[in-house]
Amino acid sequence: MTAEMRRCAEEIQSCWRRCDSALSHGDTDSANQAFGHVFEVVDTFPALLEEDVWALRFLCVLTWVKVAAALETTGQADSAHEAQEQVFSLLDELNEPPDASRGLRFATGLESEETADLVGRLYLLCSKAGRRDTLLWGRCFMDFDRKARGDQAPPCVN
């Protein structure tokens, strides 16, 4: 992952935190603005290396997972379901979905408690939908959670 991609990922994660903060104060407009900014960042990032493209796609999937969770939290079940469908659509659009043999090298460096939580949510969504990639995202969650929280803490999805 390039240094530019790492900065892009940090900005996206910052937007996720702003969304959480806004929602904790009942400010859905600011939460929507934070999500909107994520997609502006994605649209303007000049990902040239294949690993950066994969990392950006992965962050988009996680952002939609975050959107679905936020909508569910605010009682917007139908919209949350639409966001979940967007998650699955993005996963399906990947030309070469990552598999166990290829690994998730593109995600190295993105590990944090926030991404671990979102990958855990992605795993749960995929499991509930009976998707073939469920096991991959479960492994990814365990890896992210271990790297973000250490080996001593049990895995946790908020």
N, C-alpha and C positions, 0 to 999 in steps of 0.2 A: 504494500500500500504506500502510495506516495505521501509526502508531507502535506501536499495540498488536499489530498483525500482525507487525511487524518484531521486537518482543520475543518473541512466540510462536515465530517462526522461529528466533531465537537460542537459545531454550530447547530446541527440537527438535534443533538442531544440537549443542547441548551433550550431549544424550542420546546422539546418534550417537557423539560422542567418548568418552563414558563406556563405551559398548558396546565400542568399539575397544580401549580400555584394559583392560577386563575380559577380553575375548577374548585379548588379548596375554599375559595372566597366567593363561589357562586357566580363568577364572571365568565359566562359562556362566550361573550363577544371577544374578550381577550384570548380565550382558549382557541377560538376559531382563527383569530389573527395569527397565533403561534403556529397552528397547523398550516395555515396559508403560507407562512414564511418558509416552512420546511419545503414546500413544493416549489417556491421561488428559488430556494437554494439549489434544489435538485435540478431544476430547469436550466439554471445558469452555470452549473458546474461543468467544466470542460474535461470530462473523464476520457482520457486517451488510452490508458493502459487497461488491459482486460481485467486485471484484478480490481482496479478502481471502478470499472463498470459494474462488476459483480457486487462490490461493496455498496455502491450506490443503489443498485436494485434491492439488495438486502435491506438497506435502511428504509427504502420506500415501503417494502413489505411490512417492516416493523412499525413504521409510522401509521400505516393503515390498521395494524393490530391495535395501536394506541388510540386511533380514532374510534374504532369499534368499542374498545373498553370505555372510553370517555362517553360515548353515546349511550352505552348500556348503563353506566353510572348515573347519567342524567335522565334515565327513564325513557329513552327514545329507542325502544326495542326494534321497530321496523328499520330505522336508519342504521342501527347497530348491525342488523342482519345484512343490510346492503353493503356496509363497510367490510363485513366478514367475507361477503362474496367478492369484493374487490381484492381482498387478500388472496383468495384462492385463484382469482383471475390472474393476478400478478405472478403467483407461483407457477401457474400453468403456461404463462407467456414466455417464461425463461426458455431459450432455445436449447440449452444444455443444462437441465436442472442438476444441481450438485448431487452427487451420490457418495456413498460410503467410500468407494474406491478413490474418488477424486478428492474427497475431503472438503473442508470449508476453509481452505487457506486464505481465501479472499476476506474472510471475516476476522483474521488475526489482527489484533490491535483495537477491535471494536468492543472488547469485553468490558462490561461495567455492570453494576447492579441494575441499572435501567435496561440495558439490552438483555441481560439475563432474564429479567422479569418479562420482557416482551417476547423473547424467544420461548419462554415457558408458556406464555399465553398462546403463542403460535402453535406450539406442540398440542396444547389442550384443544384449540380450535380444529386442528387437523385430526386429532384423535376422535373428537366428537363427530366429525364429518366422515370418518372412515377413510381418510386419504392414505395412499400408498407411501407418502413421504413422512408419515407420522414418526416413524422410528428415527429418521434422520434428524428431525427437529427436536426429538427427545434427547438424542445424544448431544446435539448442539447446546441445548439448554443445560445439560449436566456439565458440559465443558465450560460454558460461559459462567455458570453459577460458581463452579469450583475456582475459576480464575478470578472472578470478581469478589467472592466472599471468603475464599480460602477453603482448605480441606476440612477445617474443624466444624464449620457450620453446615447443618443439613440443608438440602435444596429447598428453595422457597419461592413461590409465586404469589405476589400480593394481589 
